[in-house]
Amino acid sequence: MIDIRHGEPMRRWTTLRAGGPADRFAIVRDADSLAAVAIEAFQAGEQMTPLGWGSNLLVSDRGIRGLVVLNLAAGIEFGPEGEVVAETGIGFQNLFLATAQMGLGGLEFAVGIPGTLGGALVSNAGAYRSNVSEFITELEVVDHGVRKWVTPDFMRFRYRDSILRQEVRPPIVVTQVRMRLPARPGKASYDEARDYQRQRIGKQPPGASAGSFFKNVYDADLAGRLPNLREDLRAAGVVPAGALIEDVGLKGARYRGASLGQRHANFLLNTGGASATDLRDLAFFSRQRVFDAHGVWLEPEVLFLGDWIDYQPPTSIDLE
């Protein structure tokens, strides 16, 4: 029996600590339960939203219609030749630690990413020239009420994108993933992961955030024109969103309890009592300023969940 709550505030379950209530809210602890709930919801025509650790998303102040399911399914099994089968509620960093202990590499970049494997799949999470999709061989999904295994092509993985990021969310839930990882001595994996963690600590601000808010920009011409850009990024034609926000003078900008990071301008923080609308207003104001200065629209990496149908980005706001 799965307990169903009504009107559960989403600010309790998201890293930005903002957002209105879910119509219905449930917690599942294994892939079979997740699949059963999804099948029932989809066959009934009900909207279902799976939730992991609540990072990389912003829930509307109006909340989320239908059923929100907190996915705590964290099982993991190891097979021969580097095969790993993991349930999608497992923490992404925890998945790395478990695989490294088994002498498997590849997921070192997951250290410091504050979310679950399921969340990583939604946006094809990655860092340091790696992406989670590189290692996936098969996924178990509930697709329009049918539970089945599919190939990675089904997910339409791209840079920080997948089928699960469509504007109208498809009735699809990923319950388990089969991966194949290369053998690697544990010490080498841990050493690399520690180096990544040190870099993250130096860049990422503490506090309630959703991680990087906007995707980086791939534009060789812009990279060539932007002052103070690192030479390796300029050569690759990569412009970090944070560099653009900093270039227009908004690093550390504050508005109604929302703030852009002082360490890293592409981090949006809830420094105390900001509503979801306040947070989105500050983010999209910075987006407008970047467009006015550089002619490029930053694309959100953060997902907007719930009822945002009437949202209008501000043309100006009164910064503190």
N, C-alpha and C positions, 0 to 999 in steps of 0.2 A: 504494500500500500504506500503510495507516494502522497505526502502531505501537500496540500495546495493552500497557499496563503493568498489573500486578496488585498490589493492596495499596498503592496510592499514598496517602500521608497527605494528608488534605485541609487540614491546618493550613498546608501549603506554598502553598496556592492560595486562601486566604480572608483577608480583611483583619482578621478577629478573631484570626487565628493560633491556631485551635483546631479540633478535630474529628478523628475517626478515619479509617480508610482506606476508599477506594473498592474494591469488589470488582474492577472493571476500570476503566481510565482511558485515554482517547485524546485526541489533539489534532488538530483540523481547522483548515484555513486558508482555506477558501472555502465558499461556500454550497452548491455541488454536493456537496462531500464531507460537509458537515453533513447534507444531505438524504439522501445515500446511507446514512450510518451510522444515521440515525434510522429510515429505511425498514426496514433490515435488523433493527434491534433490535425495532421494534414488530411487525413481521410474525412474529418469532420469539417474541413474548410476553415479551420482556425489558424490565425497567424501565430507562429511559434518563433521565439528568438532565443537561441542558445547563448549563454553567458559564461565566460571563464573567470579570470581574475579582475575583469572590468577595466583593463588598461586599453589604450588606443581607441577609445570611444567616448562620445559625449551624448548623454541622454537628454532629450527635451524636457523642459520644465513641466510640460503637459503629460509626461510619462510615456509608457509603451502600451499599445493596445494588444490584446490577446494574452498569450502565455509566454512568460520568460522562464527558462529552465537553467538553473545554475548547474553547470557540468563539473562534478567532482570525480568523474570516472578516471582513475589514474593508474590502471593496470598496465603492466609491461611484461613482455615475454621475449626471450632470446632464442633464435634458431641457429642453424649452421651457416657458416660463410658470411657472417656479419648481418644476418637478418634480424630485424627488430620489429615487433608488433606492439604498438602503444595505443592506449586509449587517449582520446583527445582532451580529457580534463587534466592530464598530467602537466605539471609546470614545465615550461620549455627548458629552463635551467636545470631542473631536476632530471629531465630526460638526458641532458648532456652528462650530468654526474653519473647517472646509472650506466650509460653506455661507455663512458671513460673507464669506469671500474671493471668493465668487461673487456677492456683492451680495444675499444673501437673509437675511431676519431671522426672528424667532420663537423661536429656540432659545437665546437669550441666557441664560436661566435654567439651562441645562445646565452652565455654567461652575462648576467645583468639585464637581459630582456625580461621585463616584469609581466609575464603573461603565460598562458597555457599553450600547449601544442595546437589546440583548436584555433585559438586566436592567431597564432603564427601562420596557420594555413590561410586564414581569411585574407591577410594582406601579404602573403608570401614573404614573411619576415626574413630579414637578413642583415648582415653587417660584414665589413672587412672582406668584401668581394665574394661572399657566400650567401646562398639563399636556401631556405628549408626545402624548397621544391626539388633541389638537385638530388636529394637522397631518397625520394619517395618512389616506390615501385607499384603501389596499389593502395586504394583507400576504400573503406567500407562506409557507405552513405545510406541515408534514408532519403530517397528522391521521390517526391510526390506520393509519399506513403508506401514506397516499396524499398525494402532493405536489400542491398546488393553490394558487391565489390566492383570497383571501376578502376580504370587506368588513370594516371596523372593528367592525361589530355582532357578528361572530363572537367577538371578544375580550371582550365584556361589560365594557368599561371603566367603572370608577367611581372615586371618590376613593381613590387608592392601592390599587387593586384591579383584577383581571382574571380571566379564566377560568383562567389559569395559577397562581392562588393558591388553588385549591380544596384542601380538606384531603386528598383523595385525588387526587394529581396526574394529570391526564388525559394520554394518550399524544399530546401535541401539542408540536411544536417550530416556532418561527418562524425562518425562514432569511433572509428579506429583507423590507424595508418600502418601500413607495412613499409619498412625502410630497409635499405641495404647500406651499411657503413663500412668504410675501409678499416683494416686492422691498423692499430697504432699504439705504441707503448703509452701507458697511462701517464707517466711523468711528462712526456712531450705534450700530451693534451692539456694537462693541468698547467704546465708552464705557459703555454700559449694563451689559455683561458685567463690566467692571472694577469698577463700583459694586457689583454683586452679589458679586463675589469678595471685595471689601473687607469686606462685611458678613459673609460666611461665615468669613473668617479671624478676625474679631473674636469670633465666637460658637463656632466649632467647636474642640474641643480636639485637640491633636496626639496621635499615637500610634495603636496598633492598635484600630480600632473598626469597626463596621458601619454608621456613620451614625446617623440618628435611629432609635431602637429602637421607640418606640410612635407610633401615629398621633395627630394632634391630635384634640381632642374638639369637636364642634359641638353646643353646649348653651347656649342664651341665658340660661337661668335660672342655671346654674353660672357663666357669664361675669359675670353681674350680681353674684354673691355673692363671687367670688374677689378678695381684696384685692390691690392693687398690679398688677392687670392693665392693660396699655396700653389707652387709651380706644378706639383704632381696633379692637382685637380685641374689646373689650367690646361695641362697637356692632355688630360682625359676628357676635357669638355664638360666637366661636372661642376655645377654651382650649388653648394649647400644652401638650402632655404634659409638657414640661420644667418649665413653671410649676407644674403639680400636684405633680411629684416634689420640686421645690424647696420648695413650700409645706409638705410633710410632713417637711421637714428632712433629706432624703437627698442633696442636692447634694454631690458629692464623696465619698459613702460608699464604703468599700473592704471587700472580702471576698475572701480567698484569691487574690490576684493580679488580681481583677476590681475595677473602679471605675466609679462614675457620674461623669460629667464635672464638673469644677469650674467650667468656663466655661459649660457647657450640660448641665443635668441629664439630658436625654433621650439623651445619648451614653453608650453602654456601652463601656468600654475594657478591653483585656487589658493590664495594666501589667506582667505578667511571670509566665508559667507557669500562668495560669488554665486550667482545663479548660472544655469546653463546658458541662458541668453547673454549674460554679461561676458562669459568666457568666449562664446562664439563671436560676439560683437568685437572684442579686442583682437581676436585672431583675424577676423575678416577685415577689420580696419587696417591691420598691418599688411594684409594681402592687397588691399586697394593702393596703399602707399607704394608697395613694391611695383605694382603695375604702372602707376603714374610715373615712377622713376625709371623703370627698365622695360616696360612694355610686355611683361610676362605675368600670367596669372598662376600663382602658386596653387598646386593641386593638393587638397587635404589628404593626409595619410590617415588621420583620425576618422572613424566612422560616426555618422550622426544617426542615432537610433531614436525611434519614437516619432511623435507628431511635431514635425517642423514645417508643416505645409504653409503656414502663414509667415514664416521667417523672412525678413528683409534685411540684408546687410546694411550697416550704417555707412553713410558717406563721411561722417565726422563724429568724433566722440570727444568728451572733455577728459583728457588724461590728468591723473593726479600729479 
